[in-house]
Amino acid sequence: MGHADMSGVIGRMILTDLSISLNAISRSVLIDDLWEEDPPEAAESVLNATCSRLRRGLANIGLPAKDILMSTGGYLQLKWPSGVRIDTRTAVRSIDNAEGDIRRGDMESALRQATIAYAIARRPLLPGIEREWLTRERTKLAQVTERSLHALGDLWAAQGDTRSSLLMANKLLELNPYSEIAIKRVMGSLVALGDRPAAAKALVNWKTSLATDLEIVDDRSFSDFV
C-alpha cells in the first residue's frame, strides 16, 4: 500500500492499532488511542474519513476492503486474509518457538526462529509517533529482542561460533547497558576468544557506567573471567 493510501499519521496508527489487537476496538477507545488527551472536536468525522481512505487504499491493491476493515455496532476491526502475517505477533510466536526448540534440543529450528524474532523485533514501530499504547508495544518488542539475543548468543556459542556469540552479547549490552548478565556474556565470549585484556576493559567500562549513570559502585572482581 502506497504512502498516500496510508492516510498519514492517523491512518498508520489505525492500521497498526487494529492489526495488533486480536479483537475489535470500540470507536471511543480508538479515538483515545489516536489523540489521547487532546482529541479534535471532529474526531468522529476524522476517523470516518480516514477509514474510508484506508478502504480505498486496500481496494486499490486488490483486497476486499469492506471485509477487512469492518465497522459494526460502534466497533472497528481488521480481519486480514489468512496469508497475511502481523509482524508483532510473528516476532512473539517465533521467540516462543525458538525457546521451545531449545528445550527440545532442536537447535537448527531454534536458530532459525530466534533469527526471525530478532529481525522483526528490532525494527522501529511507527518511529516519530508517541502514544502510550505504542510505548507498551515497543516495550513488548524490546523484550522479544532481548529474549532473541539471549537465545542467539547461546545457540552460536553451542555451535562454536564465539564471534557471533560475542556480537549477540554486545547487542544485548547495548540494549541494556547495566545488565550483569549482558556484561558476563561479553566477558565470557572475549575470554573464550583469548582476549582477557578486552574482557577486563569491558568490565571497567561497565562499572564506570554504573557509577556515573546510576551512582552504583560495584566492587566485585569477576575473577572467573579476568
C-alpha positions in Angstrom: 0.0 0.0 0.0 1.4 3.3 -1.0 2.3 6.0 1.5 -0.6 8.2 0.3 -3.1 5.4 0.8 -2.0 5.0 4.4 -3.8 8.3 5.1 -1.0 9.9 7.0 -0.2 9.5 10.7 -3.7 8.8 11.8 -4.2 6.1 9.1 -0.9 4.4 10.0 -1.9 4.4 13.7 -5.3 3.0 12.9 -3.9 0.2 10.8 -1.3 -0.6 13.5 -3.6 -0.5 16.5 -6.2 -2.6 14.8 -3.7 -5.1 13.4 -2.1 -5.6 16.8 -5.4 -6.1 18.5 -6.8 -9.6 18.5 -10.3 -8.2 19.0 -12.5 -5.3 17.7 -11.8 -1.9 19.3 -14.6 0.5 20.2 -14.5 3.8 18.4 -14.2 5.7 21.7 -11.1 3.6 22.7 -9.6 4.1 19.2 -10.1 7.8 19.4 -8.4 7.8 22.8 -5.5 5.9 21.3 -5.2 8.2 18.4 -5.4 11.6 20.2 -5.1 10.7 23.9 -6.0 13.8 26.0 -6.5 16.1 23.1 -9.0 14.8 20.5 -10.3 17.3 18.0 -13.9 18.3 18.1 -14.5 16.4 14.8 -12.7 13.3 15.9 -15.5 11.0 14.8 -15.6 12.7 11.3 -11.8 12.4 11.0 -12.0 8.7 12.0 -14.7 8.0 9.4 -12.9 9.9 6.7 -9.6 8.2 7.4 -11.2 4.7 7.4 -12.8 5.5 4.1 -9.4 6.4 2.6 -7.9 3.3 4.1 -10.6 1.2 2.5 -9.9 2.8 -0.9 -6.3 2.1 -0.4 -7.0 -1.6 0.3 -9.2 -1.8 -2.7 -6.6 -0.3 -4.9 -4.3 -3.2 -4.2 -7.0 -5.7 -4.9 -8.1 -6.6 -1.4 -11.7 -6.9 -0.3 -11.7 -3.7 1.7 -15.1 -3.9 3.3 -14.4 -7.4 4.5 -11.0 -6.4 6.0 -11.7 -3.0 7.7 -15.1 -3.5 9.3 -17.2 -1.2 11.4 -20.2 -2.6 13.3 -22.0 -1.7 16.5 -19.6 1.1 17.4 -16.6 -1.1 16.9 -13.8 -1.3 14.3 -11.9 -4.4 13.4 -9.3 -5.5 10.9 -9.6 -9.0 9.6 -6.7 -9.6 7.3 -6.7 -12.5 4.8 -5.3 -15.8 6.2 -2.0 -15.4 4.4 -1.2 -12.0 6.0 1.3 -12.0 8.8 1.3 -9.4 11.5 5.0 -8.7 12.4 4.5 -8.2 16.1 2.6 -11.4 16.5 5.1 -13.3 14.3 8.0 -12.0 16.5 6.4 -13.2 19.7 5.4 -16.5 18.2 8.9 -17.0 16.7 10.8 -16.4 20.0 8.3 -18.7 21.9 9.0 -21.4 19.2 12.8 -20.8 19.5 12.8 -21.3 23.2 10.7 -24.4 22.9 13.0 -25.8 20.3 16.0 -25.2 22.6 14.3 -27.1 25.4 13.6 -30.0 22.9 17.2 -29.9 21.5 16.2 -28.8 18.0 19.0 -26.2 17.6 18.6 -25.8 13.9 15.0 -24.8 14.2 15.7 -22.7 17.3 18.4 -20.7 15.4 16.0 -20.0 12.5 13.1 -19.0 14.8 15.3 -16.8 17.0 16.7 -15.1 14.0 13.3 -14.3 12.6 12.2 -12.9 16.0 15.2 -10.7 16.3 15.0 -9.4 12.7 11.4 -8.4 13.3 11.5 -7.1 16.8 14.5 -4.8 16.2 12.5 -2.8 13.6 11.2 0.5 14.8 7.4 0.6 15.3 5.9 3.8 13.9 9.0 5.9 14.6 8.4 9.6 15.4 4.9 8.9 16.8 4.5 8.9 20.6 1.4 7.3 22.2 1.0 5.3 25.4 -0.2 2.2 23.6 2.7 2.4 21.2 5.1 2.7 24.2 3.6 -0.5 25.5 4.0 -2.3 22.2 7.6 -1.1 21.9 8.3 -2.4 25.3 7.0 -5.8 24.3 9.2 -5.8 21.2 12.2 -4.8 23.3 11.5 -7.8 25.5 11.4 -10.0 22.4 14.6 -8.5 21.1 16.3 -9.3 24.5 15.0 -12.8 24.5 16.2 -13.3 21.0 19.7 -12.1 21.7 19.9 -14.4 24.7 18.8 -17.4 22.6 21.1 -16.5 19.6 24.1 -16.0 21.9 23.6 -19.4 23.4 23.0 -21.0 20.1 26.0 -19.6 18.4 28.2 -20.5 21.4 26.9 -24.1 21.3 27.9 -24.2 17.6 31.4 -23.0 18.5 30.9 -19.6 16.7 32.2 -17.5 19.5 32.5 -14.3 17.4 28.8 -14.4 16.6 28.0 -15.1 20.2 30.1 -12.1 21.2 28.2 -10.0 18.6 24.9 -11.0 20.2 26.3 -10.3 23.7 27.4 -6.8 22.6 24.0 -6.1 21.2 22.4 -7.3 24.4 24.7 -4.9 26.3 23.7 -2.0 24.0 20.0 -2.8 24.7 20.5 -3.0 28.5 23.9 -1.3 29.3 23.6 -2.0 33.1 22.8 -5.7 32.8 25.0 -8.0 34.7 24.0 -10.9 32.5 25.0 -9.0 29.4 28.4 -8.0 30.7 29.1 -11.5 31.8 28.2 -12.8 28.3 30.5 -10.2 26.7 33.4 -11.1 29.0 32.9 -14.8 28.6 33.0 -14.5 24.9 36.1 -12.4 24.9 37.9 -14.8 27.3 36.8 -17.7 25.0 38.5 -15.8 22.2 41.6 -15.5 24.2 41.3 -11.7 24.7 41.4 -11.3 28.5 42.6 -7.6 28.3 39.5 -6.7 26.3 37.3 -8.6 28.8 38.9 -6.6 31.7 38.4 -3.3 29.8 34.7 -4.2 29.1 34.2 -4.8 32.8 35.9 -1.5 33.7 33.7 0.4 31.2 30.6 -1.4 32.6 31.4 -0.5 36.2 32.2 3.1 35.2 28.7 3.4 33.6 27.1 2.0 36.8 29.0 4.6 38.9 28.5 7.5 36.5 24.9 6.9 35.4 23.4 5.2 38.4 25.8 6.1 41.2 26.2 2.4 41.9 29.7 1.2 42.9 30.3 -2.5 42.1 33.5 -3.8 43.8 33.2 -7.4 42.6 36.2 -8.6 40.7 34.5 -11.1 38.3 37.7 -13.1 38.7 36.2 -16.1 36.9 36.5 -14.1 33.7 39.6 -12.0 34.0 
